[in-house]
Amino acid sequence: MANFNKAVLTKKGIALLAKAQAGQTGIQFTRAVSGNGSYGADETLTDKTALKDQRQEFPFDKLSVLNGTTVSARFTITNEQASGNLTEGYHVKEVGLYATDPDEGEILYAIATAVEG
């Protein structure tokens, strides 16, 4: 299994967090996604609005608050998918979390990428 860098909030994720902190909305996570995209050190992950090479999506098994600053989002990556569109294996090199923004609709909230090397 690949080692992953820390997850990064996207600009749209940061905007949604600001709305939540201002009491304008809550944060409703909708799904997790995985893909095979590779990222260079010069890429700005906060600008991303989707994974580079999304292959699958998964519902959350559990969302919980670990402490005052950390949310745990647990989901199971499997080779079986309800949509049945996974036709070949792939290396999981990117993972994203989507959430609903009341003004934007569903957004890529955060992204984590595999350590390349």
Backbone as XML, in Angstrom:
<?xml version="1.0"?>
<chain id="A" units="angstrom">
  <residue number="1" name="MET">
    <atom name="N" x="0.842" y="-1.173" z="0.000"/>
    <atom name="CA" x="0.000" y="0.000" z="0.000"/>
    <atom name="C" x="0.887" y="1.236" z="0.000"/>
  </residue>
  <residue number="2" name="ALA">
    <atom name="N" x="0.493" y="2.238" z="-0.724"/>
    <atom name="CA" x="1.258" y="3.474" z="-0.846"/>
    <atom name="C" x="1.218" y="4.281" z="0.440"/>
  </residue>
  <residue number="3" name="ASN">
    <atom name="N" x="2.278" y="5.040" z="0.674"/>
    <atom name="CA" x="2.279" y="6.025" z="1.744"/>
    <atom name="C" x="1.694" y="7.308" z="1.179"/>
  </residue>
  <residue number="4" name="PHE">
    <atom name="N" x="0.938" y="8.018" z="1.993"/>
    <atom name="CA" x="0.271" y="9.226" z="1.523"/>
    <atom name="C" x="0.763" y="10.459" z="2.251"/>
  </residue>
  <residue number="5" name="ASN">
    <atom name="N" x="0.812" y="11.569" z="1.512"/>
    <atom name="CA" x="1.054" y="12.871" z="2.108"/>
    <atom name="C" x="-0.189" y="13.255" z="2.903"/>
  </residue>
  <residue number="6" name="LYS">
    <atom name="N" x="-0.059" y="14.256" z="3.757"/>
    <atom name="CA" x="-1.210" y="14.745" z="4.512"/>
    <atom name="C" x="-2.244" y="15.310" z="3.546"/>
  </residue>
  <residue number="7" name="ALA">
    <atom name="N" x="-3.508" y="15.156" z="3.906"/>
    <atom name="CA" x="-4.591" y="15.703" z="3.085"/>
    <atom name="C" x="-4.521" y="17.232" z="3.094"/>
  </residue>
  <residue number="8" name="VAL">
    <atom name="N" x="-4.937" y="17.816" z="1.984"/>
    <atom name="CA" x="-4.937" y="19.264" z="1.807"/>
    <atom name="C" x="-6.357" y="19.705" z="1.488"/>
  </residue>
  <residue number="9" name="LEU">
    <atom name="N" x="-6.836" y="20.744" z="2.171"/>
    <atom name="CA" x="-8.137" y="21.313" z="1.812"/>
    <atom name="C" x="-7.988" y="22.065" z="0.494"/>
  </residue>
  <residue number="10" name="THR">
    <atom name="N" x="-8.970" y="21.908" z="-0.377"/>
    <atom name="CA" x="-8.986" y="22.668" z="-1.622"/>
    <atom name="C" x="-9.482" y="24.089" z="-1.329"/>
  </residue>
  <residue number="11" name="LYS">
    <atom name="N" x="-9.345" y="24.985" z="-2.287"/>
    <atom name="CA" x="-9.861" y="26.352" z="-2.108"/>
    <atom name="C" x="-11.361" y="26.330" z="-1.854"/>
  </residue>
  <residue number="12" name="LYS">
    <atom name="N" x="-12.077" y="25.448" z="-2.573"/>
    <atom name="CA" x="-13.522" y="25.341" z="-2.351"/>
    <atom name="C" x="-13.812" y="24.741" z="-0.978"/>
  </residue>
  <residue number="13" name="GLY">
    <atom name="N" x="-12.953" y="23.828" z="-0.526"/>
    <atom name="CA" x="-13.082" y="23.275" z="0.808"/>
    <atom name="C" x="-12.855" y="24.327" z="1.888"/>
  </residue>
  <residue number="14" name="ILE">
    <atom name="N" x="-11.845" y="25.168" z="1.686"/>
    <atom name="CA" x="-11.553" y="26.254" z="2.624"/>
    <atom name="C" x="-12.719" y="27.230" z="2.680"/>
  </residue>
  <residue number="15" name="ALA">
    <atom name="N" x="-13.308" y="27.533" z="1.522"/>
    <atom name="CA" x="-14.462" y="28.440" z="1.481"/>
    <atom name="C" x="-15.653" y="27.837" z="2.235"/>
  </residue>
  <residue number="16" name="LEU">
    <atom name="N" x="-15.879" y="26.545" z="2.069"/>
    <atom name="CA" x="-16.977" y="25.881" z="2.781"/>
    <atom name="C" x="-16.705" y="25.882" z="4.284"/>
  </residue>
  <residue number="17" name="LEU">
    <atom name="N" x="-15.481" y="25.630" z="4.687"/>
    <atom name="CA" x="-15.123" y="25.667" z="6.102"/>
    <atom name="C" x="-15.371" y="27.056" z="6.683"/>
  </residue>
  <residue number="18" name="ALA">
    <atom name="N" x="-15.041" y="28.093" z="5.937"/>
    <atom name="CA" x="-15.283" y="29.464" z="6.397"/>
    <atom name="C" x="-16.782" y="29.722" z="6.581"/>
  </residue>
  <residue number="19" name="LYS">
    <atom name="N" x="-17.599" y="29.245" z="5.657"/>
    <atom name="CA" x="-19.054" y="29.391" z="5.794"/>
    <atom name="C" x="-19.559" y="28.670" z="7.036"/>
  </residue>
  <residue number="20" name="ALA">
    <atom name="N" x="-19.012" y="27.497" z="7.294"/>
    <atom name="CA" x="-19.413" y="26.727" z="8.480"/>
    <atom name="C" x="-18.984" y="27.454" z="9.755"/>
  </residue>
  <residue number="21" name="GLN">
    <atom name="N" x="-17.776" y="28.019" z="9.760"/>
    <atom name="CA" x="-17.296" y="28.736" z="10.932"/>
    <atom name="C" x="-18.115" y="30.000" z="11.193"/>
  </residue>
  <residue number="22" name="ALA">
    <atom name="N" x="-18.657" y="30.581" z="10.136"/>
    <atom name="CA" x="-19.497" y="31.774" z="10.271"/>
    <atom name="C" x="-20.941" y="31.418" z="10.624"/>
  </residue>
  <residue number="23" name="GLY">
    <atom name="N" x="-21.238" y="30.135" z="10.731"/>
    <atom name="CA" x="-22.577" y="29.703" z="11.097"/>
    <atom name="C" x="-23.575" y="29.719" z="9.947"/>
  </residue>
  <residue number="24" name="GLN">
    <atom name="N" x="-23.086" y="29.832" z="8.714"/>
    <atom name="CA" x="-23.966" y="29.893" z="7.553"/>
    <atom name="C" x="-24.402" y="28.520" z="7.076"/>
  </residue>
  <residue number="25" name="THR">
    <atom name="N" x="-23.659" y="27.473" z="7.447"/>
    <atom name="CA" x="-23.964" y="26.122" z="6.991"/>
    <atom name="C" x="-23.224" y="25.120" z="7.868"/>
  </residue>
  <residue number="26" name="GLY">
    <atom name="N" x="-23.556" y="23.878" z="7.710"/>
    <atom name="CA" x="-22.766" y="22.790" z="8.280"/>
    <atom name="C" x="-21.981" y="22.168" z="7.143"/>
  </residue>
  <residue number="27" name="ILE">
    <atom name="N" x="-21.145" y="21.203" z="7.468"/>
    <atom name="CA" x="-20.396" y="20.504" z="6.423"/>
    <atom name="C" x="-20.929" y="19.087" z="6.339"/>
  </residue>
  <residue number="28" name="GLN">
    <atom name="N" x="-21.468" y="18.761" z="5.167"/>
    <atom name="CA" x="-22.015" y="17.428" z="4.909"/>
    <atom name="C" x="-21.115" y="16.731" z="3.896"/>
  </residue>
  <residue number="29" name="PHE">
    <atom name="N" x="-20.332" y="15.761" z="4.376"/>
    <atom name="CA" x="-19.498" y="14.992" z="3.464"/>
    <atom name="C" x="-20.372" y="14.022" z="2.687"/>
  </residue>
  <residue number="30" name="THR">
    <atom name="N" x="-20.106" y="13.866" z="1.388"/>
    <atom name="CA" x="-20.973" y="13.063" z="0.531"/>
    <atom name="C" x="-20.363" y="11.746" z="0.085"/>
  </residue>
  <residue number="31" name="ARG">
    <atom name="N" x="-19.057" y="11.739" z="-0.214"/>
    <atom name="CA" x="-18.443" y="10.514" z="-0.720"/>
    <atom name="C" x="-16.927" y="10.652" z="-0.715"/>
  </residue>
  <residue number="32" name="ALA">
    <atom name="N" x="-16.280" y="9.512" z="-0.796"/>
    <atom name="CA" x="-14.834" y="9.455" z="-0.967"/>
    <atom name="C" x="-14.554" y="8.881" z="-2.343"/>
  </residue>
  <residue number="33" name="VAL">
    <atom name="N" x="-13.448" y="9.296" z="-2.945"/>
    <atom name="CA" x="-13.078" y="8.806" z="-4.268"/>
    <atom name="C" x="-11.603" y="8.431" z="-4.267"/>
  </residue>
  <residue number="34" name="SER">
    <atom name="N" x="-11.247" y="7.500" z="-5.151"/>
    <atom name="CA" x="-9.843" y="7.119" z="-5.293"/>
    <atom name="C" x="-9.486" y="7.111" z="-6.768"/>
  </residue>
  <residue number="35" name="GLY">
    <atom name="N" x="-8.206" y="7.313" z="-7.025"/>
    <atom name="CA" x="-7.764" y="7.352" z="-8.412"/>
    <atom name="C" x="-6.304" y="7.004" z="-8.564"/>
  </residue>
  <residue number="36" name="ASN">
    <atom name="N" x="-5.842" y="7.106" z="-9.807"/>
    <atom name="CA" x="-4.509" y="6.680" z="-10.195"/>
    <atom name="C" x="-3.636" y="7.846" z="-10.667"/>
  </residue>
  <residue number="37" name="GLY">
    <atom name="N" x="-4.060" y="9.078" z="-10.442"/>
    <atom name="CA" x="-3.314" y="10.233" z="-10.931"/>
    <atom name="C" x="-2.023" y="10.475" z="-10.184"/>
  </residue>
  <residue number="38" name="SER">
    <atom name="N" x="-1.016" y="10.967" z="-10.889"/>
    <atom name="CA" x="0.273" y="11.322" z="-10.302"/>
    <atom name="C" x="0.392" y="12.841" z="-10.238"/>
  </residue>
  <residue number="39" name="TYR">
    <atom name="N" x="1.059" y="13.324" z="-9.199"/>
    <atom name="CA" x="1.187" y="14.760" z="-8.972"/>
    <atom name="C" x="2.642" y="15.124" z="-8.796"/>
  </residue>
  <residue number="40" name="GLY">
    <atom name="N" x="3.036" y="16.223" z="-9.410"/>
    <atom name="CA" x="4.393" y="16.727" z="-9.259"/>
    <atom name="C" x="4.493" y="17.640" z="-8.053"/>
  </residue>
  <residue number="41" name="ALA">
    <atom name="N" x="5.714" y="17.830" z="-7.569"/>
    <atom name="CA" x="5.944" y="18.673" z="-6.403"/>
    <atom name="C" x="5.542" y="20.127" z="-6.659"/>
  </residue>
  <residue number="42" name="ASP">
    <atom name="N" x="5.499" y="20.536" z="-7.916"/>
    <atom name="CA" x="5.174" y="21.920" z="-8.244"/>
    <atom name="C" x="3.672" y="22.172" z="-8.387"/>
  </residue>
  <residue number="43" name="GLU">
    <atom name="N" x="2.850" y="21.156" z="-8.236"/>
    <atom name="CA" x="1.404" y="21.324" z="-8.404"/>
    <atom name="C" x="0.761" y="21.846" z="-7.123"/>
  </residue>
  <residue number="44" name="THR">
    <atom name="N" x="-0.190" y="22.746" z="-7.287"/>
    <atom name="CA" x="-0.914" y="23.320" z="-6.165"/>
    <atom name="C" x="-2.195" y="22.532" z="-5.960"/>
  </residue>
  <residue number="45" name="LEU">
    <atom name="N" x="-2.213" y="21.705" z="-4.937"/>
    <atom name="CA" x="-3.377" y="20.845" z="-4.690"/>
    <atom name="C" x="-4.609" y="21.642" z="-4.288"/>
  </residue>
  <residue number="46" name="THR">
    <atom name="N" x="-4.426" y="22.808" z="-3.689"/>
    <atom name="CA" x="-5.589" y="23.601" z="-3.273"/>
    <atom name="C" x="-6.431" y="24.047" z="-4.463"/>
  </residue>
  <residue number="47" name="ASP">
    <atom name="N" x="-5.845" y="24.094" z="-5.655"/>
    <atom name="CA" x="-6.577" y="24.509" z="-6.860"/>
    <atom name="C" x="-7.420" y="23.386" z="-7.470"/>
  </residue>
  <residue number="48" name="LYS">
    <atom name="N" x="-7.237" y="22.165" z="-7.025"/>
    <atom name="CA" x="-7.906" y="21.017" z="-7.648"/>
    <atom name="C" x="-9.413" y="21.042" z="-7.377"/>
  </residue>
  <residue number="49" name="THR">
    <atom name="N" x="-10.171" y="20.651" z="-8.394"/>
    <atom name="CA" x="-11.629" y="20.535" z="-8.262"/>
    <atom name="C" x="-12.092" y="19.096" z="-8.497"/>
  </residue>
  <residue number="50" name="ALA">
    <atom name="N" x="-11.166" y="18.230" z="-8.885"/>
    <atom name="CA" x="-11.456" y="16.806" z="-9.104"/>
    <atom name="C" x="-10.127" y="16.063" z="-9.091"/>
  </residue>
  <residue number="51" name="LEU">
    <atom name="N" x="-10.187" y="14.753" z="-8.932"/>
    <atom name="CA" x="-8.976" y="13.951" z="-9.042"/>
    <atom name="C" x="-8.535" y="13.923" z="-10.507"/>
  </residue>
  <residue number="52" name="LYS">
    <atom name="N" x="-7.275" y="13.678" z="-10.746"/>
    <atom name="CA" x="-6.762" y="13.606" z="-12.116"/>
    <atom name="C" x="-7.284" y="12.378" z="-12.850"/>
  </residue>
  <residue number="53" name="ASP">
    <atom name="N" x="-7.353" y="11.249" z="-12.134"/>
    <atom name="CA" x="-7.730" y="9.995" z="-12.781"/>
    <atom name="C" x="-8.609" y="9.174" z="-11.839"/>
  </residue>
  <residue number="54" name="GLN">
    <atom name="N" x="-9.797" y="9.706" z="-11.556"/>
    <atom name="CA" x="-10.697" y="9.016" z="-10.629"/>
    <atom name="C" x="-11.115" y="7.669" z="-11.192"/>
  </residue>
  <residue number="55" name="ARG">
    <atom name="N" x="-11.041" y="6.637" z="-10.355"/>
    <atom name="CA" x="-11.412" y="5.295" z="-10.772"/>
    <atom name="C" x="-12.629" y="4.761" z="-10.028"/>
  </residue>
  <residue number="56" name="GLN">
    <atom name="N" x="-12.765" y="5.128" z="-8.748"/>
    <atom name="CA" x="-13.860" y="4.587" z="-7.945"/>
    <atom name="C" x="-14.373" y="5.637" z="-6.969"/>
  </residue>
  <residue number="57" name="GLU">
    <atom name="N" x="-15.566" y="5.373" z="-6.438"/>
    <atom name="CA" x="-16.098" y="6.186" z="-5.348"/>
    <atom name="C" x="-16.706" y="5.257" z="-4.310"/>
  </residue>
  <residue number="58" name="PHE">
    <atom name="N" x="-16.733" y="5.751" z="-3.062"/>
    <atom name="CA" x="-17.151" y="4.924" z="-1.944"/>
    <atom name="C" x="-17.976" y="5.737" z="-0.950"/>
  </residue>
  <residue number="59" name="PRO">
    <atom name="N" x="-18.961" y="5.114" z="-0.331"/>
    <atom name="CA" x="-19.675" y="5.782" z="0.757"/>
    <atom name="C" x="-18.807" y="5.757" z="2.011"/>
  </residue>
  <residue number="60" name="PHE">
    <atom name="N" x="-19.112" y="6.598" z="2.953"/>
    <atom name="CA" x="-18.393" y="6.608" z="4.215"/>
    <atom name="C" x="-18.933" y="5.507" z="5.121"/>
  </residue>
  <residue number="61" name="ASP">
    <atom name="N" x="-18.030" y="4.808" z="5.787"/>
    <atom name="CA" x="-18.413" y="3.842" z="6.812"/>
    <atom name="C" x="-18.716" y="4.565" z="8.114"/>
  </residue>
  <residue number="62" name="LYS">
    <atom name="N" x="-17.918" y="5.607" z="8.394"/>
    <atom name="CA" x="-18.081" y="6.333" z="9.648"/>
    <atom name="C" x="-17.396" y="7.686" z="9.552"/>
  </residue>
  <residue number="63" name="LEU">
    <atom name="N" x="-18.059" y="8.717" z="10.035"/>
    <atom name="CA" x="-17.476" y="10.047" z="10.181"/>
    <atom name="C" x="-17.520" y="10.376" z="11.667"/>
  </residue>
  <residue number="64" name="SER">
    <atom name="N" x="-16.405" y="10.815" z="12.227"/>
    <atom name="CA" x="-16.397" y="11.146" z="13.652"/>
    <atom name="C" x="-15.370" y="12.235" z="13.928"/>
  </residue>
  <residue number="65" name="VAL">
    <atom name="N" x="-15.586" y="12.938" z="15.029"/>
    <atom name="CA" x="-14.653" y="13.964" z="15.480"/>
    <atom name="C" x="-13.691" y="13.304" z="16.461"/>
  </residue>
  <residue number="66" name="LEU">
    <atom name="N" x="-12.395" y="13.353" z="16.152"/>
    <atom name="CA" x="-11.389" y="12.726" z="17.012"/>
    <atom name="C" x="-10.980" y="13.639" z="18.162"/>
  </residue>
  <residue number="67" name="ASN">
    <atom name="N" x="-10.842" y="14.914" z="17.868"/>
    <atom name="CA" x="-10.499" y="15.912" z="18.880"/>
    <atom name="C" x="-11.023" y="17.246" z="18.378"/>
  </residue>
  <residue number="68" name="GLY">
    <atom name="N" x="-10.630" y="18.313" z="18.980"/>
    <atom name="CA" x="-11.158" y="19.608" z="18.597"/>
    <atom name="C" x="-10.773" y="20.083" z="17.214"/>
  </residue>
  <residue number="69" name="THR">
    <atom name="N" x="-9.810" y="19.408" z="16.572"/>
    <atom name="CA" x="-9.337" y="19.887" z="15.272"/>
    <atom name="C" x="-9.290" y="18.826" z="14.186"/>
  </residue>
  <residue number="70" name="THR">
    <atom name="N" x="-9.708" y="17.593" z="14.481"/>
    <atom name="CA" x="-9.546" y="16.511" z="13.524"/>
    <atom name="C" x="-10.836" y="15.730" z="13.330"/>
  </residue>
  <residue number="71" name="VAL">
    <atom name="N" x="-11.199" y="15.554" z="12.063"/>
    <atom name="CA" x="-12.332" y="14.704" z="11.710"/>
    <atom name="C" x="-11.783" y="13.436" z="11.078"/>
  </residue>
  <residue number="72" name="SER">
    <atom name="N" x="-12.312" y="12.302" z="11.487"/>
    <atom name="CA" x="-11.929" y="11.023" z="10.898"/>
    <atom name="C" x="-13.011" y="10.609" z="9.907"/>
  </residue>
  <residue number="73" name="ALA">
    <atom name="N" x="-12.603" y="10.367" z="8.673"/>
    <atom name="CA" x="-13.519" y="9.905" z="7.629"/>
    <atom name="C" x="-13.087" y="8.505" z="7.239"/>
  </residue>
  <residue number="74" name="ARG">
    <atom name="N" x="-13.866" y="7.505" z="7.645"/>
    <atom name="CA" x="-13.498" y="6.121" z="7.351"/>
    <atom name="C" x="-14.356" y="5.588" z="6.207"/>
  </residue>
  <residue number="75" name="PHE">
    <atom name="N" x="-13.684" y="4.974" z="5.230"/>
    <atom name="CA" x="-14.358" y="4.329" z="4.113"/>
    <atom name="C" x="-13.522" y="3.136" z="3.695"/>
  </residue>
  <residue number="76" name="THR">
    <atom name="N" x="-14.150" y="2.202" z="3.018"/>
    <atom name="CA" x="-13.477" y="0.973" z="2.626"/>
    <atom name="C" x="-13.268" y="0.959" z="1.124"/>
  </residue>
  <residue number="77" name="ILE">
    <atom name="N" x="-12.016" y="0.856" z="0.713"/>
    <atom name="CA" x="-11.695" y="0.727" z="-0.706"/>
    <atom name="C" x="-11.738" y="-0.761" z="-1.035"/>
  </residue>
  <residue number="78" name="THR">
    <atom name="N" x="-12.533" y="-1.112" z="-2.009"/>
    <atom name="CA" x="-12.697" y="-2.508" z="-2.384"/>
    <atom name="C" x="-12.649" y="-2.642" z="-3.903"/>
  </residue>
  <residue number="79" name="ASN">
    <atom name="N" x="-12.400" y="-3.852" z="-4.380"/>
    <atom name="CA" x="-12.417" y="-4.046" z="-5.829"/>
    <atom name="C" x="-13.809" y="-4.369" z="-6.335"/>
  </residue>
  <residue number="80" name="GLU">
    <atom name="N" x="-14.777" y="-4.392" z="-5.452"/>
    <atom name="CA" x="-16.176" y="-4.567" z="-5.849"/>
    <atom name="C" x="-16.886" y="-3.234" z="-5.691"/>
  </residue>
  <residue number="81" name="GLN">
    <atom name="N" x="-17.602" y="-2.843" z="-6.710"/>
    <atom name="CA" x="-18.279" y="-1.553" z="-6.678"/>
    <atom name="C" x="-19.696" y="-1.739" z="-7.196"/>
  </residue>
  <residue number="82" name="ALA">
    <atom name="N" x="-20.632" y="-1.096" z="-6.541"/>
    <atom name="CA" x="-22.041" y="-1.235" z="-6.908"/>
    <atom name="C" x="-22.291" y="-0.864" z="-8.369"/>
  </residue>
  <residue number="83" name="SER">
    <atom name="N" x="-21.584" y="0.143" z="-8.864"/>
    <atom name="CA" x="-21.802" y="0.569" z="-10.244"/>
    <atom name="C" x="-21.207" y="-0.417" z="-11.243"/>
  </residue>
  <residue number="84" name="GLY">
    <atom name="N" x="-20.291" y="-1.260" z="-10.786"/>
    <atom name="CA" x="-19.729" y="-2.292" z="-11.654"/>
    <atom name="C" x="-18.834" y="-1.792" z="-12.759"/>
  </residue>
  <residue number="85" name="ASN">
    <atom name="N" x="-18.294" y="-0.545" z="-12.639"/>
    <atom name="CA" x="-17.512" y="-0.003" z="-13.751"/>
    <atom name="C" x="-16.008" y="-0.200" z="-13.587"/>
  </residue>
  <residue number="86" name="LEU">
    <atom name="N" x="-15.554" y="-0.907" z="-12.558"/>
    <atom name="CA" x="-14.131" y="-1.163" z="-12.413"/>
    <atom name="C" x="-13.770" y="-2.386" z="-13.249"/>
  </residue>
  <residue number="87" name="THR">
    <atom name="N" x="-13.018" y="-2.154" z="-14.320"/>
    <atom name="CA" x="-12.709" y="-3.238" z="-15.246"/>
    <atom name="C" x="-11.266" y="-3.723" z="-15.146"/>
  </residue>
  <residue number="88" name="GLU">
    <atom name="N" x="-10.392" y="-2.931" z="-14.484"/>
    <atom name="CA" x="-9.006" y="-3.331" z="-14.317"/>
    <atom name="C" x="-8.457" y="-2.729" z="-13.034"/>
  </residue>
  <residue number="89" name="GLY">
    <atom name="N" x="-7.434" y="-3.379" z="-12.495"/>
    <atom name="CA" x="-6.811" y="-2.892" z="-11.276"/>
    <atom name="C" x="-6.036" y="-1.606" z="-11.513"/>
  </residue>
  <residue number="90" name="TYR">
    <atom name="N" x="-5.706" y="-0.932" z="-10.435"/>
    <atom name="CA" x="-4.932" y="0.311" z="-10.527"/>
    <atom name="C" x="-4.233" y="0.550" z="-9.194"/>
  </residue>
  <residue number="91" name="HIS">
    <atom name="N" x="-3.212" y="1.386" z="-9.208"/>
    <atom name="CA" x="-2.534" y="1.801" z="-7.991"/>
    <atom name="C" x="-3.275" y="3.010" z="-7.427"/>
  </residue>
  <residue number="92" name="VAL">
    <atom name="N" x="-3.682" y="2.937" z="-6.188"/>
    <atom name="CA" x="-4.356" y="4.071" z="-5.548"/>
    <atom name="C" x="-3.287" y="5.098" z="-5.198"/>
  </residue>
  <residue number="93" name="LYS">
    <atom name="N" x="-3.297" y="6.218" z="-5.938"/>
    <atom name="CA" x="-2.292" y="7.260" z="-5.745"/>
    <atom name="C" x="-2.901" y="8.612" z="-5.403"/>
  </residue>
  <residue number="94" name="GLU">
    <atom name="N" x="-4.235" y="8.661" z="-5.350"/>
    <atom name="CA" x="-4.916" y="9.903" z="-4.983"/>
    <atom name="C" x="-6.253" y="9.544" z="-4.356"/>
  </residue>
  <residue number="95" name="VAL">
    <atom name="N" x="-6.609" y="10.295" z="-3.326"/>
    <atom name="CA" x="-7.873" y="10.087" z="-2.620"/>
    <atom name="C" x="-8.492" y="11.457" z="-2.389"/>
  </residue>
  <residue number="96" name="GLY">
    <atom name="N" x="-9.791" y="11.554" z="-2.602"/>
    <atom name="CA" x="-10.474" y="12.825" z="-2.382"/>
    <atom name="C" x="-11.719" y="12.650" z="-1.551"/>
  </residue>
  <residue number="97" name="LEU">
    <atom name="N" x="-12.090" y="13.715" z="-0.839"/>
    <atom name="CA" x="-13.338" y="13.755" z="-0.078"/>
    <atom name="C" x="-14.209" y="14.862" z="-0.651"/>
  </residue>
  <residue number="98" name="TYR">
    <atom name="N" x="-15.446" y="14.521" z="-0.925"/>
    <atom name="CA" x="-16.396" y="15.493" z="-1.448"/>
    <atom name="C" x="-17.376" y="15.905" z="-0.357"/>
  </residue>
  <residue number="99" name="ALA">
    <atom name="N" x="-17.861" y="17.138" z="-0.451"/>
    <atom name="CA" x="-18.846" y="17.669" z="0.485"/>
    <atom name="C" x="-19.815" y="18.552" z="-0.292"/>
  </residue>
  <residue number="100" name="THR">
    <atom name="N" x="-20.924" y="18.867" z="0.338"/>
    <atom name="CA" x="-21.922" y="19.721" z="-0.292"/>
    <atom name="C" x="-21.775" y="21.155" z="0.194"/>
  </residue>
  <residue number="101" name="ASP">
    <atom name="N" x="-21.611" y="22.078" z="-0.747"/>
    <atom name="CA" x="-21.579" y="23.508" z="-0.464"/>
    <atom name="C" x="-22.952" y="24.059" z="-0.847"/>
  </residue>
  <residue number="102" name="PRO">
    <atom name="N" x="-23.595" y="24.847" z="0.019"/>
    <atom name="CA" x="-24.948" y="25.325" z="-0.299"/>
    <atom name="C" x="-25.004" y="26.234" z="-1.527"/>
  </residue>
  <residue number="103" name="ASP">
    <atom name="N" x="-23.890" y="26.855" z="-1.874"/>
    <atom name="CA" x="-23.856" y="27.756" z="-3.026"/>
    <atom name="C" x="-23.291" y="27.098" z="-4.279"/>
  </residue>
  <residue number="104" name="GLU">
    <atom name="N" x="-22.394" y="26.130" z="-4.118"/>
    <atom name="CA" x="-21.682" y="25.523" z="-5.240"/>
    <atom name="C" x="-22.193" y="24.138" z="-5.621"/>
  </residue>
  <residue number="105" name="GLY">
    <atom name="N" x="-22.903" y="23.467" z="-4.710"/>
    <atom name="CA" x="-23.258" y="22.068" z="-4.924"/>
    <atom name="C" x="-22.139" y="21.193" z="-4.392"/>
  </residue>
  <residue number="106" name="GLU">
    <atom name="N" x="-21.961" y="20.017" z="-4.982"/>
    <atom name="CA" x="-20.924" y="19.108" z="-4.497"/>
    <atom name="C" x="-19.543" y="19.608" z="-4.928"/>
  </residue>
  <residue number="107" name="ILE">
    <atom name="N" x="-18.620" y="19.648" z="-3.968"/>
    <atom name="CA" x="-17.258" y="20.142" z="-4.238"/>
    <atom name="C" x="-16.233" y="19.123" z="-3.749"/>
  </residue>
  <residue number="108" name="LEU">
    <atom name="N" x="-15.044" y="19.173" z="-4.348"/>
    <atom name="CA" x="-13.908" y="18.427" z="-3.814"/>
    <atom name="C" x="-13.423" y="19.212" z="-2.615"/>
  </residue>
  <residue number="109" name="TYR">
    <atom name="N" x="-13.599" y="18.664" z="-1.423"/>
    <atom name="CA" x="-13.286" y="19.335" z="-0.165"/>
    <atom name="C" x="-11.805" y="19.192" z="0.180"/>
  </residue>
  <residue number="110" name="ALA">
    <atom name="N" x="-11.289" y="17.981" z="0.028"/>
    <atom name="CA" x="-9.892" y="17.716" z="0.388"/>
    <atom name="C" x="-9.316" y="16.658" z="-0.525"/>
  </residue>
  <residue number="111" name="ILE">
    <atom name="N" x="-7.995" y="16.661" z="-0.664"/>
    <atom name="CA" x="-7.305" y="15.698" z="-1.502"/>
    <atom name="C" x="-6.027" y="15.247" z="-0.805"/>
  </residue>
  <residue number="112" name="ALA">
    <atom name="N" x="-5.711" y="13.978" z="-0.938"/>
    <atom name="CA" x="-4.445" y="13.421" z="-0.450"/>
    <atom name="C" x="-3.795" y="12.670" z="-1.599"/>
  </residue>
  <residue number="113" name="THR">
    <atom name="N" x="-2.492" y="12.796" z="-1.715"/>
    <atom name="CA" x="-1.772" y="12.148" z="-2.803"/>
    <atom name="C" x="-0.695" y="11.222" z="-2.248"/>
  </residue>
  <residue number="114" name="ALA">
    <atom name="N" x="-0.374" y="10.223" z="-3.026"/>
    <atom name="CA" x="0.655" y="9.265" z="-2.629"/>
    <atom name="C" x="2.035" y="9.908" z="-2.662"/>
  </residue>
  <residue number="115" name="VAL">
    <atom name="N" x="2.885" y="9.451" z="-1.786"/>
    <atom name="CA" x="4.286" y="9.872" z="-1.811"/>
    <atom name="C" x="4.935" y="9.209" z="-3.015"/>
  </residue>
  <residue number="116" name="GLU">
    <atom name="N" x="5.422" y="10.001" z="-3.943"/>
    <atom name="CA" x="6.051" y="9.452" z="-5.153"/>
    <atom name="C" x="7.532" y="9.196" z="-4.892"/>
  </residue>
  <residue number="117" name="GLY">
    <atom name="N" x="8.019" y="8.132" z="-5.499"/>
    <atom name="CA" x="9.450" y="7.936" z="-5.355"/>
    <atom name="C" x="9.856" y="6.520" z="-5.249"/>
  </residue>
</chain>
